Amino acid sequence: MAISSSCLRGLVISLLLLAGAFPTSQAQDTCTTSIYDAVSSTPELSKLKTVIELAGLKDTFSDKSLEITALAPNDSGFSKLETALASMNLTLQDTVTPDNKAASILLYHGIPNPVLSKDLQNGATISTLLTGYNLTVDTANGPKFVTPVNSASVVTADIKVCKSVVHIISDVLLPANLVDIPNYNPPAAPAPQPAECTTSLYDAVTATKELEQLKTVIDAAGLKNTFSDKSLEITVLGPNNKAFENLVAVLASMNLTLADTISPDNKAASILLYHGIPSPLLSTDLKNGTSVSTLLGTDYKLTVDTTNGVKFRSPVNFASVVTADVKVCKNVVHIIDAVLLPAQLSDIPNYVPPSASAPAPSPGATQQESIGNRLGSSAFAGFVATTATFIFSLA
């Protein structure tokens, strides 16, 4: 609704005729009452409470940590304002919508530090919570606050609300003619916090049918806790069931099982760590020819090949990505079609748990032979070659 200049001027004058009564001061040791609480409990400030709520500043003045000076117009002044507005077929709500100048006016009644009446110096200019708009102090005939448009006398001074000070004043102070008062811009909302991670990599693997064999190997290799850590931010290359089925078939032909890749040296754990990249990488982040480190250590890298889809190459074999960019909290999983080997099996380092400073002899090592010993050197070489060409041929 448009408001004429003369009407606006009348509205400006009317806005200034407000006064009130505030509760007695309270101890400041423990703050239990906010400025909004104090206004709400004071009948003579019911109009101010209404305007605070209409202007959307309830939360602002409910902050018990505030340390400010509030200049509080009372009901008498707001009643006069409502009369002036009614003569123009307007209400207090019309000072809020659409520009919320009411909020800017209320902020003009806040001084950003607590100031008692004895601290007010005649002629002093003081800043307000409405940035760029000041008040002038006049103590020639009792404390008074002067604006470029009007002034207001202090009716009741030095009301303490926790660490804040309230002075009840006789008029609503205006920083400028109503048409020139800045529209209220609420402070930006804080950036949303990232959602708490509720699913670990181990949870995701467990819930994915085509990764059942991977779960089995994680469990057998003792890495369940490692991949259950919800704070991880890594990339995991997850071999699918088919890759492990091929491996199991080759091992069976040699009277071996997956368990034999674990005891006594737990090379399976080292192989699994070779499938971890220590930062989350989407497929779009992978550049052809790039060498990436793995969780097995900086000496054991993978090379990215994007010439025909996405592949990861090791010194022994390679694997193609069959399902890319599965996000698990801050992690990324790429399901691959082969188990990647960092070296020939005999050269893969034994797994040393993080808590161990040096490799410890495995219990029963004297009774159990390594895979290489059980097969013999020539048979073991054949096993490695077969593994590279047959077990991982899905890539």
C-alpha positions in Angstrom: 0.0 0.0 0.0 1.5 3.4 -1.0 1.9 6.1 1.7 2.0 9.8 0.8 4.8 12.0 2.1 2.5 13.9 4.5 1.1 10.6 5.8 4.5 9.2 6.3 5.5 12.3 8.1 2.6 12.0 10.4 3.4 8.3 10.9 7.0 9.3 11.8 5.7 11.7 14.5 3.2 9.2 15.8 5.8 6.4 16.1 7.7 8.4 18.6 5.0 8.7 21.3 5.7 5.5 23.3 6.6 4.9 26.9 6.7 2.0 29.4 7.5 0.5 32.8 10.0 -2.3 33.2 10.6 -4.8 36.0 13.1 -4.0 38.8 16.7 -4.8 38.3 17.9 -8.4 38.8 21.2 -9.9 39.9 23.7 -10.5 37.2 25.4 -13.5 38.6 23.3 -16.0 36.7 21.2 -14.7 33.8 17.7 -16.2 33.8 15.8 -13.4 32.1 16.3 -12.1 28.6 15.3 -8.6 27.4 12.3 -10.3 25.6 11.3 -12.0 28.8 11.4 -8.7 30.7 9.3 -6.9 28.0 6.8 -9.8 28.0 6.3 -9.6 31.8 5.7 -5.8 31.8 2.1 -4.8 31.1 3.1 -1.3 30.0 5.3 -2.8 27.3 2.8 -5.1 25.7 2.8 -3.0 22.5 6.6 -3.2 22.3 6.3 -7.0 22.7 3.8 -7.2 19.8 6.1 -5.2 17.5 9.2 -7.3 18.4 7.2 -10.4 17.5 5.8 -8.9 14.3 9.3 -7.8 13.2 10.7 -11.3 13.8 13.2 -10.2 16.4 12.0 -12.4 19.3 15.0 -14.6 19.0 17.3 -11.6 18.9 16.1 -10.2 22.1 15.7 -13.6 23.8 19.5 -14.1 23.7 20.5 -14.1 27.4 24.1 -13.4 26.5 23.3 -9.9 25.1 25.3 -7.0 26.7 23.5 -3.9 25.2 21.5 -0.9 26.1 17.9 -1.1 25.0 15.7 2.1 24.7 12.1 0.8 25.3 9.1 2.8 24.1 5.9 2.2 26.1 2.3 1.4 25.3 1.1 5.0 25.3 3.4 5.9 22.4 2.4 2.8 20.4 -1.3 3.5 21.0 -0.8 7.0 19.5 1.0 5.3 16.6 -1.9 2.9 16.0 -4.3 5.9 16.0 -2.2 7.7 13.4 -1.9 4.5 11.3 -5.7 3.9 11.6 -6.4 7.3 10.1 -4.4 6.1 7.1 -6.1 2.7 7.0 -2.9 1.1 8.1 -1.9 -1.1 11.1 1.4 -1.9 12.8 1.6 -4.9 10.5 1.9 -2.5 7.6 5.3 -1.3 9.0 6.5 -4.9 8.8 5.3 -6.0 5.4 6.8 -6.0 2.8 10.1 -4.3 3.9 10.1 -4.8 7.7 11.2 -1.2 8.5 9.8 -1.9 12.0 12.8 -4.3 12.6 15.2 -1.5 11.5 13.5 0.9 13.9 13.8 -1.5 16.8 17.4 -2.1 16.1 17.9 1.7 16.2 16.8 1.5 19.8 19.7 -0.7 20.7 23.2 0.5 21.7 25.9 -2.2 21.4 27.1 -1.9 25.0 25.5 -1.4 28.3 25.4 2.4 29.2 24.0 3.7 32.5 22.4 7.1 32.7 25.4 8.5 34.7 27.7 7.5 31.8 25.8 9.5 29.2 27.7 12.6 28.2 26.0 15.7 26.8 26.6 16.0 23.1 28.1 12.5 22.7 27.3 10.6 19.5 26.7 6.9 20.0 26.3 4.0 17.6 23.3 1.8 17.4 22.5 -1.8 16.4 21.3 -0.3 13.1 24.6 -0.1 11.3 25.5 3.4 10.1 22.8 5.2 12.2 23.7 7.1 15.4 22.0 8.9 18.3 23.1 12.1 20.0 22.9 12.4 23.8 21.3 15.6 25.3 21.5 15.9 29.1 20.6 19.6 29.4 17.2 18.8 30.9 17.3 15.1 31.9 18.7 12.4 29.6 17.3 12.6 26.1 18.2 10.9 22.8 18.1 12.9 19.7 17.9 11.7 16.1 17.8 13.6 12.8 14.0 13.4 12.9 13.0 13.5 16.5 14.0 13.0 20.2 12.9 10.9 23.2 13.3 11.5 26.9 14.2 8.9 29.4 11.2 8.2 31.6 12.8 5.4 33.7 16.5 4.9 33.7 19.0 2.2 34.5 16.9 -1.0 34.6 19.3 -3.9 34.6 18.5 -7.1 32.8 21.4 -9.5 33.3 24.3 -7.7 31.6 22.1 -5.4 29.7 20.6 -2.0 30.6 17.2 -0.7 29.7 16.1 2.9 29.6 12.3 3.5 29.1 11.8 6.4 26.7 8.9 8.6 25.8 9.0 8.3 22.0 9.9 5.9 19.3 13.2 7.1 17.8 13.4 7.2 14.0 16.8 7.2 12.2 15.2 9.0 9.2 11.9 9.7 7.6 10.0 6.5 7.3 10.5 6.2 3.5 14.3 6.5 4.0 14.7 4.0 6.8 16.6 1.0 5.5 14.7 -2.3 4.9 15.7 -4.9 7.4 18.1 -7.6 6.2 18.2 -10.5 8.6 21.6 -12.0 9.3 22.6 -14.9 7.1 21.7 -18.2 8.6 24.7 -20.3 9.7 25.9 -22.8 7.2 24.2 -26.2 7.8 26.3 -28.7 9.6 27.1 -31.9 7.6 24.8 -34.7 8.5 26.3 -37.2 10.9 27.6 -40.3 9.2 25.5 -43.3 10.1 26.9 -45.9 7.6 30.4 -47.2 7.6 32.2 -48.7 4.6 31.8 -52.1 6.3 28.1 -51.5 6.7 27.8 -50.6 3.0 29.8 -53.7 1.9 27.6 -55.9 4.2 24.5 -54.5 2.6 25.7 -55.0 -1.0 25.0 -58.5 -2.3 27.6 -58.4 -5.0 30.3 -57.7 -2.3 29.5 -60.7 0.0 32.8 -62.3 -0.7 34.6 -59.0 0.0 32.9 -58.9 3.4 34.1 -62.4 4.1 37.7 -61.5 3.4 37.5 -58.3 5.4 36.3 -60.3 8.4 38.9 -63.1 7.9 41.7 -60.6 7.5 40.7 -58.8 10.8 39.9 -55.5 9.1 36.3 -55.2 10.2 37.1 -52.4 12.7 39.2 -50.6 10.2 36.4 -50.3 7.7 33.8 -49.7 10.4 35.3 -46.3 11.2 32.7 -43.7 10.3 35.3 -40.9 10.2 37.1 -42.4 7.2 37.4 -40.2 4.1 38.9 -42.5 1.5 38.3 -44.3 -1.8 37.7 -48.0 -1.7 38.0 -50.3 -4.8 35.7 -53.1 -4.0 36.2 -56.4 -5.9 32.9 -58.1 -6.7 31.9 -61.7 -5.9 32.9 -62.9 -9.4 36.5 -61.9 -8.8 36.7 -63.7 -5.5 34.9 -66.8 -7.0 37.7 -67.0 -9.6 40.3 -66.7 -7.0 38.7 -69.4 -4.8 38.5 -71.8 -7.9 42.2 -71.4 -8.5 43.1 -71.9 -4.9 40.9 -75.0 -4.7 42.8 -76.6 -7.6 45.9 -76.3 -5.4 44.2 -77.6 -2.3 44.2 -74.0 -0.8 41.5 -71.7 0.4 41.1 -68.0 1.0 42.1 -68.7 4.6 45.5 -69.7 3.4 46.1 -66.2 2.2 45.6 -65.1 5.8 47.6 -67.6 7.9 50.3 -67.2 8.8 51.2 -63.9 7.2 47.8 -62.2 6.5 48.8 -61.1 3.1 45.0 -60.8 2.5 44.9 -57.7 4.7 47.8 -56.1 2.8 45.9 -56.8 -0.5 42.8 -55.2 0.9 44.7 -52.1 2.0 46.0 -51.9 -1.6 42.4 -51.4 -2.6 42.2 -48.2 -0.5 43.2 -44.7 -1.7 43.7 -42.2 1.1 41.3 -39.6 -0.2 37.8 -39.7 -1.8 38.1 -39.7 -5.6 35.1 -39.7 -7.9 35.5 -41.1 -11.3 35.4 -37.6 -12.7 38.5 -36.9 -10.7 40.6 -39.7 -12.2 43.0 -38.6 -14.9 44.6 -40.9 -17.4 48.1 -42.0 -16.5 47.9 -40.6 -12.9 49.7 -42.6 -10.2 47.8 -42.8 -6.9 49.0 -43.9 -3.5 47.2 -46.6 -1.6 46.7 -47.4 2.1 49.3 -50.1 1.8 52.0 -47.4 1.6 53.6 -44.9 -0.7 55.7 -47.7 -2.3 52.6 -49.4 -3.5 50.7 -47.4 -6.1 48.1 -47.8 -8.7 48.0 -46.2 -12.2 44.8 -44.8 -13.6 43.8 -45.8 -17.2 40.8 -44.0 -18.7 41.3 -44.9 -22.3 38.4 -47.3 -22.4 36.3 -46.8 -19.3 38.1 -46.5 -15.9 40.7 -49.1 -15.0 43.3 -49.3 -12.2 46.6 -51.0 -13.1 49.0 -52.6 -10.7 52.5 -54.1 -11.6 50.8 -57.5 -11.8 47.3 -57.0 -13.2 44.4 -54.5 -13.7 40.8 -54.1 -12.8 37.9 -52.3 -14.5 35.4 -50.2 -12.7 31.9 -51.8 -13.1 30.0 -49.5 -10.7 31.5 -46.0 -10.0 30.9 -43.3 -7.5 29.0 -45.1 -4.7 29.1 -42.5 -1.9 29.2 -43.7 1.7 29.3 -40.6 3.9 32.6 -38.9 3.0 33.9 -42.0 1.2 33.7 -43.1 -2.4 33.4 -46.7 -3.5 34.1 -48.0 -7.0 33.2 -51.7 -7.5 35.8 -53.4 -9.7 35.9 -56.7 -11.5 39.3 -58.0 -10.3 41.4 -58.2 -7.1 44.4 -56.0 -7.6 47.8 -57.3 -6.6 50.6 -54.9 -5.6 53.2 -57.5 -6.4 53.7 -61.2 -6.9 52.1 -62.9 -3.9 55.5 -63.9 -2.4 56.5 -60.3 -2.5 53.4 -58.8 -0.9 54.3 -57.5 2.5 52.9 -59.3 5.5 50.3 -57.3 7.3 51.4 -55.5 10.5 48.4 -54.2 12.5 48.7 -50.5 13.4 49.3 -51.2 17.0 52.3 -53.3 16.3 55.7 -51.6 15.8 57.3 -54.6 14.1 56.0 -57.8 12.6 55.4 -60.4 15.3 55.7 -64.1 14.8 52.3 -65.7 14.2 51.0 -68.2 16.7 51.5 -71.6 15.3 54.0 -70.4 12.6 56.2 -73.4 13.3 53.4 -75.7 12.4 52.0 -73.8 9.4 53.9 -73.3 6.2 53.5 -70.2 4.0 51.7 -70.6 0.7 55.0 -70.4 -1.2 56.6 -73.1 0.9 53.6 -75.4 0.5 53.6 -75.1 -3.3 57.4 -75.0 -3.8 59.1 -72.2 -5.7 58.3 -73.3 -9.2 54.7 -74.2 -8.4 54.4 -70.9 -6.5 55.6 -69.0 -9.6 53.0 -70.9 -11.6 50.3 -70.0 -9.1 51.2 -66.3 -9.4 51.1 -66.4 -13.2 47.8 -68.2 -13.1 46.4 -65.8 -10.7 47.4 -62.8 -12.8 46.0 -64.2 -16.0 43.0 -66.3 -14.9 41.7 -65.2 -11.6 41.8 -61.5 -12.6 40.9 -61.8 -16.2 37.6 -60.0 -15.7 39.3 -56.7 -16.0 
